Amino acid sequence: MKSFNVPVHYRSPLVTAIKQQRKADDKMKKDHEPTILQLGSLHIILARHFGFCYGVENAIEIAFKAVEENKGKRIFLLSEMIHNPGVNADLQALGIKFIMDTKGNMLMDLNELTPEDVVIIPAFGTTLELAKTLKDKGIDPTLYETTCPFVEKVWNRAEKIGDDGYTVVVHGKPGHEETRATFSHSKAHTPTVVVKDMAQAELLAQYITEDLPADQFYDDFKGQYSEAFDAAKDLQRIGVVNQTTMLASETQAIADYLKQEILMYYRTPAPKTAERFADTRDTLCYATNDNQSAVQGMLAQDADMAVVIGGYNSSNTSHLVELCELQLPTYFINDEHCLVSVDTIRHFELHTHSEIETRGYMPLHRPMRVMITSGASCPDALVERVMGRLAELTGNGDAMVRATKEWGSSNA
């Protein structure tokens, strides 16, 4: 896989050494067991896969290249480059301004843009409508487009099955940048509807099987279907694609469920499945799969707690948190400063969507076993800093230094 030129301060000597060793030992990525670092009385259980993915590194390289090649020009990002506050802050420090927030709310008037301005498309991609607006203003949106190739793969698959006569069902968060972009690209070719979870998939199935009147569909899926969507006829042939950062197992479960419902309703035998349901298994993102599988492998170990690192608005990171929460106390943090003290941790609560402080989070017994993973937009250097902070708080700073030297020398 291609290597990217990203700023060195996002790299970590320790984490890089660990990843390189694991890759050398497991080229086919079949081993999902974690790496266990024994740092004195602190045992860190580090997920097999985590951190920057292909799409994120590609986006960062292009963004910094845009700054380097356009000195003196105004440079804008449509929205956050990726869902990591540190990376976005770095870009803003270089003078890049955001046009909108992650929910699509405008932070500036598009009429302020001129043909001389540079606009970077974020890794999530953008809508066809917004791309056209930029073109109409004399701005080439493809000049520094950082759209993840795996997101584009989903768009291409949606286009293909749409051209083949299927309606597209997008599994994603309706307000997420990537889902908005995928919805825009899909509806240009075929009727499209977004489902956010299994509950909505089950509701949609009742319209497929005509257990609910078609007229009610427009209230139940308000804001989630394409213009002129006909619930009475557009759900007779479907294919499911996904926002690439969703829980892969949930996307597959939704696809399997809708497939079963539509085949049973139309009494379609297995050999003729394609008459009603398009196979889109190949749209699941490799990094999402790898990171989630690595968490499952990590959870096979015994531990006192889990720490998941990433931006609080990061979809893929939130799903790693959900997986860990099923088994043990889990703390979703965005950097090492959230580890306030031995007694206090500041973390994001998914269910209330708020940052809270928890006291007495760290067990008193030793050794303490902590699982650590991070989202696809989290730099390895940040993971190392969190590990270092945990070592510091537990009196194992020297052991952390030794581990860094040992891993570095073994991979020299």
C-alpha positions in Angstrom: 0.0 0.0 0.0 1.2 3.5 -0.8 3.0 5.4 1.9 2.1 9.1 2.5 4.1 12.2 3.4 2.4 13.4 6.6 3.9 15.7 9.2 6.4 14.0 11.4 4.8 15.2 14.6 1.9 12.8 13.9 4.2 9.8 13.9 5.3 7.8 17.0 8.6 5.9 17.2 7.1 3.4 19.6 3.8 2.8 17.8 5.4 2.7 14.4 7.8 0.1 15.6 5.0 -2.0 17.0 2.9 -1.7 13.8 5.9 -2.6 11.6 6.7 -5.7 13.7 3.1 -6.9 13.7 2.8 -6.3 10.0 6.0 -8.3 9.3 4.7 -11.2 11.4 1.2 -11.1 9.9 1.2 -9.9 6.3 -2.3 -11.2 5.6 -3.7 -9.5 8.7 -5.4 -12.6 10.0 -4.1 -12.2 13.5 -6.4 -9.9 15.6 -4.7 -10.5 18.9 -3.5 -7.3 20.6 0.1 -6.4 21.5 0.7 -6.4 25.3 3.2 -4.0 26.7 4.2 -4.7 30.3 5.3 -1.3 31.6 6.1 -2.2 35.2 2.8 -2.2 37.1 0.9 -1.0 34.0 0.0 -3.5 31.4 -1.2 -1.9 28.1 -3.3 -4.1 25.8 -2.9 -2.4 22.4 -5.3 -3.2 19.6 -3.8 -4.9 16.5 -5.2 -2.2 14.2 -5.9 1.4 15.0 -5.1 5.0 13.9 -4.6 6.7 10.6 -6.1 4.8 7.6 -5.2 5.1 3.9 -7.9 7.7 3.3 -6.9 9.9 6.3 -3.2 9.9 5.4 -4.1 10.7 1.8 -6.2 13.7 2.9 -3.6 15.1 5.3 -0.9 14.8 2.6 -3.0 16.7 0.1 -4.1 19.4 2.5 -0.5 20.2 3.6 0.5 20.1 -0.1 -2.2 22.7 -0.9 -0.8 25.0 1.7 2.7 24.6 0.4 1.8 25.2 -3.2 -0.5 28.2 -2.6 1.4 30.7 -0.5 -0.3 34.0 -0.4 -3.7 32.6 -1.5 -6.8 32.2 0.6 -7.3 28.5 1.3 -10.6 27.0 2.5 -11.8 23.6 3.7 -15.5 22.8 3.0 -15.6 21.4 6.6 -13.4 19.5 9.0 -10.7 17.7 7.0 -11.1 14.6 9.3 -12.8 14.3 12.7 -9.7 15.0 14.8 -9.5 18.3 16.6 -5.7 18.3 16.7 -5.3 17.9 12.9 -8.0 20.4 12.2 -6.4 22.9 14.6 -3.0 22.4 12.8 -4.6 23.3 9.4 -6.3 26.4 10.9 -3.0 27.5 12.3 -1.7 27.5 8.8 -4.4 29.9 7.8 -7.0 27.5 6.4 -10.6 28.6 7.0 -13.6 26.3 7.3 -16.7 27.1 5.0 -19.2 25.0 7.1 -19.3 23.0 10.2 -19.7 19.2 10.3 -23.5 19.4 10.2 -23.5 21.5 7.1 -24.2 24.8 8.7 -22.5 27.6 6.8 -19.8 29.5 8.6 -19.4 32.0 5.8 -21.2 33.3 2.8 -20.2 31.4 -0.3 -20.5 34.6 -2.3 -17.3 35.7 -0.6 -15.4 33.1 -2.6 -13.5 34.2 -5.7 -11.9 32.2 -8.6 -8.5 32.8 -7.1 -9.4 31.0 -3.9 -8.4 27.4 -3.2 -11.1 25.1 -1.7 -10.1 21.7 -0.3 -12.7 18.9 -0.4 -12.5 16.9 2.9 -12.0 13.1 3.2 -15.8 12.6 3.6 -16.4 14.0 0.1 -19.1 16.5 -0.8 -22.4 16.7 -2.5 -22.8 17.2 -6.2 -24.8 20.3 -5.5 -22.0 22.0 -3.6 -19.4 20.9 -6.1 -21.4 22.5 -8.9 -21.7 25.7 -6.8 -17.9 25.9 -6.6 -17.5 25.3 -10.3 -20.0 28.0 -11.1 -17.8 30.4 -9.1 -14.7 29.4 -11.1 -13.2 27.2 -8.5 -12.1 23.6 -9.4 -13.2 21.4 -6.5 -11.1 18.5 -7.8 -7.8 20.4 -7.6 -7.2 19.5 -4.0 -9.9 16.9 -3.4 -9.1 14.6 -0.5 -12.2 12.3 -0.8 -11.3 8.9 0.5 -11.0 6.3 -2.3 -13.2 3.9 -0.3 -16.0 6.5 0.0 -15.7 7.0 -3.8 -16.0 3.2 -4.2 -19.4 3.4 -2.4 -20.5 6.1 -4.7 -19.5 4.1 -7.8 -21.3 1.0 -6.5 -24.4 3.0 -5.8 -24.3 4.5 -9.3 -23.9 1.0 -10.8 -26.7 -0.6 -9.0 -28.9 2.4 -9.5 -28.3 2.2 -13.3 -29.2 -1.5 -13.0 -32.7 -0.5 -11.7 -32.3 -0.8 -8.0 -33.2 1.7 -5.3 -30.3 2.4 -3.0 -30.6 2.1 0.8 -27.8 4.0 2.6 -26.9 2.8 6.1 -25.6 5.9 7.7 -26.1 8.8 10.1 -28.4 11.2 8.1 -26.6 14.4 9.2 -23.0 13.1 8.7 -20.9 14.7 5.9 -20.2 11.4 4.3 -23.8 10.2 4.3 -24.9 13.6 2.8 -22.3 13.2 0.1 -23.2 9.5 -0.7 -26.9 10.4 -0.7 -26.3 13.2 -3.2 -24.3 11.0 -5.5 -26.7 8.1 -5.3 -30.0 10.1 -5.8 -28.5 11.5 -9.0 -28.9 8.0 -10.5 -31.7 6.3 -8.6 -34.3 6.7 -5.8 -32.4 6.7 -2.5 -33.3 6.4 1.2 -31.1 6.6 4.3 -31.6 4.3 7.3 -29.7 5.1 10.5 -29.9 1.8 12.3 -31.6 -1.6 12.5 -34.8 -0.1 14.0 -35.2 2.1 10.9 -34.4 -0.9 8.6 -37.2 -2.9 10.3 -39.5 0.1 9.7 -38.5 0.3 6.1 -39.2 -3.5 5.7 -42.8 -2.8 6.6 -43.1 -0.6 3.6 -41.4 -3.2 1.4 -43.9 -5.8 2.6 -46.8 -3.3 2.4 -47.6 -3.8 6.1 -47.7 -0.1 6.4 -49.4 2.3 4.0 -47.1 3.9 1.5 -48.3 7.4 2.4 -46.9 7.1 6.0 -43.4 6.5 4.6 -42.9 10.2 4.0 -43.4 11.1 7.6 -41.4 8.2 9.0 -38.4 9.0 6.8 -38.7 12.7 6.5 -35.5 14.3 5.2 -34.0 10.9 4.4 -35.4 10.1 0.9 -34.7 11.5 -2.5 -37.1 13.8 -4.4 -40.1 12.1 -6.0 -39.4 8.9 -4.1 -42.4 6.6 -4.7 -42.7 4.3 -1.6 -45.3 2.2 -3.5 -42.9 1.1 -6.2 -39.3 2.2 -5.4 -38.8 -0.5 -2.7 -39.4 -3.5 -5.0 -35.7 -3.8 -5.9 -33.0 -2.6 -3.5 -29.3 -2.6 -2.7 -27.7 -1.5 0.5 -24.5 0.6 0.7 -23.1 2.3 3.8 -21.4 5.2 5.3 -17.9 3.7 5.6 -17.4 4.5 9.2 -20.5 2.7 10.5 -20.3 -0.5 12.5 -19.6 -3.1 9.7 -21.5 -5.8 11.5 -24.6 -3.6 11.7 -24.4 -2.7 8.0 -24.2 -6.4 7.2 -27.1 -7.3 9.6 -29.3 -4.6 8.0 -28.5 -5.8 4.5 -29.1 -9.4 5.4 -32.4 -8.5 7.1 -33.7 -6.4 4.2 -32.6 -9.1 1.8 -34.6 -11.7 3.7 -37.7 -9.6 3.9 -37.8 -8.7 0.3 -37.1 -12.2 -1.0 -39.8 -13.7 1.3 -42.4 -11.1 0.3 -41.9 -11.6 -3.4 -41.3 -15.4 -2.9 -38.0 -15.1 -4.8 -35.9 -18.3 -4.8 -32.2 -18.1 -3.9 -31.0 -18.5 -7.5 -32.9 -15.4 -8.5 -31.9 -13.2 -5.6 -30.5 -10.6 -7.9 -34.0 -9.9 -9.3 -34.8 -8.2 -6.0 -31.6 -7.5 -4.1 -28.1 -6.3 -5.2 -25.0 -7.7 -3.6 -22.9 -4.8 -2.2 -20.7 -6.6 0.3 -17.6 -5.1 -1.4 -18.5 -1.6 -0.2 -17.4 -2.2 3.4 -14.3 -0.2 4.3 -11.2 -2.3 5.0 -10.0 0.1 7.8 -13.4 0.0 9.5 -13.4 -3.8 9.4 -9.8 -4.1 10.6 -10.2 -1.7 13.5 -13.5 -3.3 14.7 -12.1 -6.8 14.3 -9.0 -5.8 16.3 -11.2 -4.5 19.1 -13.0 -7.9 19.2 -9.6 -9.6 19.4 -8.5 -7.2 22.1 -11.7 -7.9 24.1 -10.7 -11.5 24.4 -8.2 -10.4 27.0 -8.9 -9.6 30.6 -8.6 -5.9 31.5 -9.7 -3.4 34.1 -10.8 -0.7 31.6 -10.6 0.5 28.0 -9.4 3.9 26.7 -10.6 4.8 23.2 -8.9 7.9 21.6 -10.3 10.1 18.9 -12.4 13.1 18.0 -15.7 13.2 19.8 -17.6 13.7 16.5 -15.8 10.8 14.9 -18.3 8.1 13.8 -15.8 5.3 13.4 -14.3 6.0 16.8 -17.7 6.0 18.5 -18.4 2.5 17.2 -15.2 1.3 18.8 -16.4 2.8 22.1 -19.7 1.0 21.7 -18.0 -2.4 21.2 -15.8 -1.9 24.3 -18.6 -0.7 26.4 -20.4 -4.0 26.0 -17.7 -5.7 28.1 -15.9 -3.3 30.5 -15.6 0.3 31.7 -14.7 2.4 28.7 -13.5 6.0 28.5 -13.7 8.0 25.2 -11.0 10.7 25.3 -9.6 13.1 22.7 -6.1 13.5 24.1 -3.7 12.8 27.0 -4.9 15.9 28.9 -8.2 14.1 29.5 -6.2 12.0 32.0 -6.4 14.7 34.6 -5.0 12.7 37.5 -4.9 9.3 39.1 -8.4 10.0 40.4 -10.1 12.0 37.6 -10.6 11.4 33.9 -12.5 13.7 31.5 -14.3 11.8 28.7 -17.1 11.9 26.3 -20.4 10.2 27.1 -21.9 8.8 23.9 -25.4 8.5 25.3 -25.7 12.1 26.5 -23.3 13.6 23.8 -21.5 15.5 26.5 -18.0 15.6 28.0 -18.0 14.6 31.7 -15.6 14.0 34.5 -15.4 10.7 36.3 -13.7 10.2 39.6 -12.2 7.0 40.9 -11.8 5.6 37.4 -8.4 4.0 38.0 -8.3 0.7 39.9 -6.1 0.6 43.0 -4.7 -2.9 42.4 -1.6 -3.6 40.4 -0.8 -4.5 37.8 -3.5 -2.4 36.1 -4.5 -3.7 32.7 -5.7 -1.1 30.2 -7.0 -1.7 26.7 -6.2 1.1 24.2 -7.3 1.7 20.7 -8.0 4.8 18.5 -10.1 5.9 15.6 -9.0 6.1 12.0 -8.3 9.9 12.3 -6.2 9.7 15.4 -2.4 10.2 15.0 -0.1 7.5 16.4 1.8 10.2 18.3 -1.4 11.0 20.3 -1.8 7.3 21.2 1.8 7.3 22.5 1.2 10.4 24.5 -1.8 8.8 26.2 0.3 5.7 26.9 3.0 7.9 28.4 0.5 9.8 30.5 -0.9 6.5 31.9 2.6 5.4 32.7 3.4 8.7 34.4 0.2 8.6 36.6 1.0 5.0 37.7 4.7 5.6 38.4 5.9 3.7 35.3 7.5 6.5 33.3 10.9 4.9 33.3 9.4 1.6 32.0 7.7 3.5 29.2 11.1 5.0 28.2 12.7 1.6 28.2 9.9 0.1 26.1 10.3 2.8 23.5 14.1 2.2 23.2 13.6 -1.6 23.1 11.0 -1.5 20.3 13.1 1.1 18.4 16.2 -1.0 18.6 14.5 -4.2 17.6 13.1 -2.6 14.4 16.2 -0.6 13.5 
